[in-house]
Amino acid sequence: IVTKLPSMTLRRYDQVRQKRGTGIARALDGRCLACHVSLPAMFYQKLTRGEAFEQCPSCGRVLYFKIVPPPSA
């Protein structure tokens, strides 16, 4: 997977990982789950559409969005 990432994204990830212990965080319900900061609406929409990797404006972690299906009854 690492070979498919843009080198800039990988560098950002490594820098944040060294500083904060982890360089990636999940975005859910408009928030970064690492630092719990609300993300700007348009920023969050880009994440949900999978258009690009983005960094949290607060903690700097690379954010990802994953759709979790509701539990079946």
C-alpha positions, 0 to 999 in steps of 0.5 A, spaced: 500 500 500 505 504 501 508 504 494 501 507 492 501 513 496 503 519 494 510 521 497 508 527 500 502 524 504 507 518 506 512 524 509 506 528 512 504 521 515 511 519 518 512 526 521 505 526 525 506 519 527 513 521 530 510 527 534 503 524 536 504 516 536 499 515 530 499 519 524 492 517 522 485 518 524 478 516 523 473 521 521 466 520 523 460 524 524 464 531 522 469 530 527 476 527 528 476 521 532 483 522 535 482 530 537 475 530 537 475 537 533 469 538 529 471 539 521 469 544 516 463 541 513 466 542 506 472 538 508 468 533 511 464 532 505 471 531 501 473 525 506 466 522 505 467 522 497 474 519 498 476 525 493 483 525 497 487 524 503 486 530 508 490 532 514 486 534 521 486 542 521 487 541 529 492 535 530 495 534 523 493 526 523 491 524 516 484 522 516 480 517 513 473 515 512 470 509 512 462 507 512 460 502 517 454 498 515 448 498 521 448 492 525 443 487 522 437 485 527 
